[in-house]
Amino acid sequence: MENDNLNDVFQALAHPIRRTIIDVLSHHPLTTGEICDHFDVSRYAVMKHLNILEASQLVLTRKKGREKINYFHAVPLQEVYRRWMNRFQAEDADSLMNVKNFFEEKERVSSMPNLREKDSFQISQEISIQGSKTNLFKALTEDIDQWWSIRLFDDSELFVENEIGGRFMEKSADGKQALWATIMIIKPNEELHFQGPLGITGAVNSYYKFKLRETAANETILQLDHTVYGMIDPAWEKDYREGWNGLLHNFKQFFTH
């Protein structure tokens, strides 16, 4: 992470209202009006905080009709984390956090007996990569086996059939096969839309899309939007978000090594 971006992240986290906004958005996306309802300050003040969070890329926005939807974007925090934590330190810290989270979640759920499972959730993330849209699009299709680290089988290969109705498939050396998704929309070097279970069994489906846009200095923004719907376990949203964090990090590393 560049120092300027690092400074933006720390400055964005310096104010308690901005930290609370991130806490709220980490559970689910909200409109700007819904965020304002959480605070006893003016809408103008909340908007200023949201602008700072958006500038640091901790919050992403998408237009939906006349409304603006705000999403928590975990990638900048993930990059801060990876800057100082090596793999072994991370494993130790994760073990302790898992114990802490287990007891905190157990207490939270026991105090909220009427929790209902959600039937859908949305995730929105983006990363900036040095490279052209053409090269990034190629990596999303032809090179996916080299950076997509999540697998259903041991000793397997991933491939994407680069056409409408094309399959995103996994095949193992011993003949096992799994369909991750099917291509629904394809705009070469611009957009790629998939629909499919994305590794989950049961009455669940999802729609996720990648969009590419070039900026100055041979840099491309990869934007991910993912909607999951069906009979959803409440824990899956966190799992999906963390999974996408790792995959997008791998995708970026694929271009920098």
C-alpha positions in Angstrom: 0.0 0.0 0.0 1.3 3.5 -0.9 2.0 5.8 2.0 -0.6 8.3 0.8 -3.3 5.6 0.9 -2.0 4.4 4.2 -2.3 7.9 5.7 -5.8 8.2 4.3 -6.9 5.0 6.0 -5.5 6.0 9.4 -7.0 9.5 9.1 -10.4 8.0 8.2 -10.3 5.7 11.2 -9.3 8.6 13.6 -12.9 9.8 14.2 -15.4 7.7 16.3 -18.3 8.5 14.0 -16.4 7.2 11.0 -15.5 4.0 12.9 -19.1 3.6 13.9 -20.2 4.0 10.2 -17.8 1.2 9.3 -19.1 -1.0 12.1 -22.7 -0.5 10.8 -21.8 -1.1 7.2 -19.8 -4.2 8.0 -23.2 -5.9 8.7 -24.9 -4.8 5.5 -25.0 -2.0 2.9 -27.1 1.1 3.7 -28.4 4.1 1.9 -27.0 7.5 3.1 -30.3 8.3 4.7 -30.2 5.0 6.7 -26.7 5.8 7.9 -27.8 9.3 9.0 -30.6 7.8 11.1 -27.9 6.2 13.3 -26.5 9.5 14.5 -27.7 12.6 16.4 -25.7 14.9 14.1 -26.7 16.8 11.0 -27.0 15.0 7.6 -24.3 17.4 6.4 -21.9 16.2 9.1 -22.5 12.5 8.3 -22.0 13.3 4.6 -18.6 14.8 5.4 -17.6 11.7 7.3 -18.8 9.5 4.4 -16.8 11.5 1.9 -13.6 11.0 4.0 -14.3 7.2 4.2 -15.0 7.1 0.5 -11.8 9.0 -0.3 -9.8 6.4 1.8 -11.7 3.6 -0.1 -13.0 2.1 3.2 -16.5 2.8 1.8 -17.7 2.3 -1.8 -20.9 3.7 -3.2 -23.2 2.5 -5.9 -26.3 4.3 -7.4 -29.6 2.5 -7.2 -32.3 4.7 -8.7 -32.2 8.0 -6.8 -30.5 6.5 -3.8 -26.8 6.0 -3.1 -25.9 2.6 -1.5 -22.9 2.6 0.8 -20.8 -0.6 1.2 -18.0 -1.4 3.6 -14.8 -2.1 1.6 -12.3 -4.2 3.6 -9.4 -4.3 1.2 -7.6 -1.2 2.5 -7.7 -2.7 6.0 -6.5 -6.0 4.7 -3.5 -4.4 3.1 -2.6 -2.5 6.3 -2.9 -5.8 8.2 -0.6 -7.7 5.7 2.0 -4.9 5.8 3.0 -5.8 9.4 1.8 -9.3 9.9 3.7 -12.2 8.5 2.0 -15.6 8.0 3.0 -17.1 11.3 2.0 -14.0 13.3 -1.3 -13.9 11.5 -2.0 -17.5 12.3 -1.3 -16.9 16.0 -3.5 -13.8 16.1 -6.3 -15.5 14.2 -6.3 -18.4 16.7 -6.7 -15.9 19.6 -9.3 -13.9 17.8 -11.3 -17.0 17.0 -11.5 -17.9 20.7 -12.6 -14.3 21.5 -15.1 -14.1 18.7 -16.6 -17.5 19.7 -17.5 -16.4 23.2 -18.6 -12.9 22.1 -20.9 -14.3 19.3 -22.3 -16.9 21.7 -23.2 -14.2 24.2 -24.7 -11.9 21.4 -26.9 -14.6 19.9 -28.1 -15.8 23.3 -29.3 -12.2 24.1 -31.1 -12.0 20.7 -33.4 -15.1 20.5 -35.5 -13.8 17.6 -32.7 -13.4 15.0 -33.9 -14.4 11.5 -31.8 -15.7 8.7 -31.4 -13.2 5.8 -32.5 -14.2 2.3 -29.9 -12.1 0.5 -26.8 -9.9 0.9 -24.5 -7.9 -1.2 -20.8 -7.3 -1.3 -19.0 -4.6 -3.2 -15.2 -4.3 -3.4 -12.5 -2.9 -5.7 -8.8 -2.8 -6.2 -6.4 -0.7 -8.2 -3.7 -2.6 -10.3 -0.9 -1.5 -12.5 -1.9 -3.0 -15.9 -4.2 -2.6 -18.8 -7.8 -3.7 -19.0 -6.8 -6.2 -21.7 -4.3 -7.9 -19.4 -6.7 -7.9 -16.4 -9.6 -9.4 -18.5 -7.3 -12.1 -19.7 -6.4 -12.9 -16.1 -10.1 -13.1 -15.1 -10.7 -15.8 -17.8 -7.6 -17.5 -19.3 -5.4 -17.2 -16.2 -7.9 -17.8 -13.4 -6.3 -21.1 -12.4 -3.1 -19.2 -11.4 -4.7 -16.8 -8.8 -8.1 -18.3 -7.7 -6.9 -20.1 -4.6 -10.2 -21.5 -3.3 -10.8 -25.0 -4.4 -13.4 -27.7 -3.8 -11.0 -30.6 -4.7 -7.3 -31.5 -4.2 -5.0 -31.4 -7.2 -7.6 -29.6 -9.4 -7.6 -27.1 -12.3 -9.9 -24.2 -12.9 -11.0 -22.8 -16.3 -13.5 -20.4 -17.8 -15.1 -20.8 -21.2 -14.9 -17.3 -22.5 -18.4 -17.0 -24.1 -22.0 -16.5 -23.2 -23.2 -19.6 -21.4 -19.6 -20.5 -20.8 -18.8 -22.5 -17.7 -16.5 -21.5 -14.8 -15.5 -25.1 -13.9 -13.2 -27.0 -11.6 -11.8 -30.4 -12.5 -9.7 -32.7 -10.4 -7.0 -35.1 -11.5 -9.2 -38.1 -10.5 -12.2 -36.9 -12.6 -14.3 -34.9 -10.1 -16.0 -31.8 -11.5 -17.8 -28.8 -10.1 -19.6 -26.0 -11.8 -18.8 -22.7 -10.0 -20.8 -20.4 -12.3 -22.0 -19.6 -15.8 -21.2 -16.5 -17.8 -24.3 -14.4 -18.3 -22.8 -11.1 -19.8 -19.5 -10.6 -21.4 -18.0 -7.4 -22.7 -14.4 -8.1 -23.7 -11.9 -6.0 -21.6 -14.9 -4.2 -19.9 -17.2 -6.5 -17.9 -17.7 -10.1 -17.0 -20.9 -11.3 -15.2 -21.4 -14.8 -13.6 -24.3 -16.6 -12.1 -24.0 -19.7 -10.1 -23.5 -21.3 -6.6 -19.9 -20.2 -6.3 -19.0 -23.3 -4.2 -22.1 -23.5 -2.0 -24.6 -26.3 -2.1 -28.2 -26.1 -1.2 -31.0 -23.6 -2.1 -28.5 -20.8 -2.8 -27.5 -18.9 -5.9 -25.4 -15.8 -6.6 -24.7 -13.2 -9.2 -21.4 -11.5 -9.4 -19.7 -9.2 -11.9 -16.3 -7.7 -12.6 -16.0 -4.3 -14.2 -12.8 -2.8 -15.4 -12.0 0.8 -15.9 -8.6 2.4 -16.8 -7.2 5.4 -15.1 -4.0 7.3 -15.6 -0.5 5.8 -15.5 -1.5 2.4 -16.9 -3.6 1.7 -13.9 -6.9 -0.3 -13.9 -9.7 -0.4 -11.3 -11.2 -3.8 -10.9 -14.7 -3.5 -9.4 -16.5 -6.5 -7.9 -20.2 -6.6 -7.0 -21.7 -9.8 -5.6 -25.3 -10.6 -4.6 -26.1 -13.9 -2.9 -29.7 -15.0 -2.4 -31.6 -18.0 -1.1 -31.5 -20.0 2.2 -28.5 -18.2 3.7 -26.6 -19.0 6.8 -26.0 -15.7 8.7 -22.2 -16.5 8.8 -21.8 -16.7 5.1 -21.7 -12.9 4.4 -18.6 -12.6 6.5 -17.1 -15.7 5.0 -17.8 -14.5 1.4 -16.3 -11.0 2.2 -13.1 -12.5 3.6 -12.9 -14.9 0.7 -13.2 -12.1 -1.8 -10.6 -10.1 0.1 -8.1 -13.0 -0.3 -8.9 -13.6 -3.9 -8.6 -10.0 -4.9 -5.3 -9.8 -3.0 -4.1 -12.9 -5.0 -5.3 -11.3 -8.2 -3.2 -8.1 -7.5 -0.2 -10.2 -6.5 -0.4 -12.1 -9.7 0.4 -8.8 -11.5 3.1 -7.6 -9.2 5.3 -10.7 -9.1 
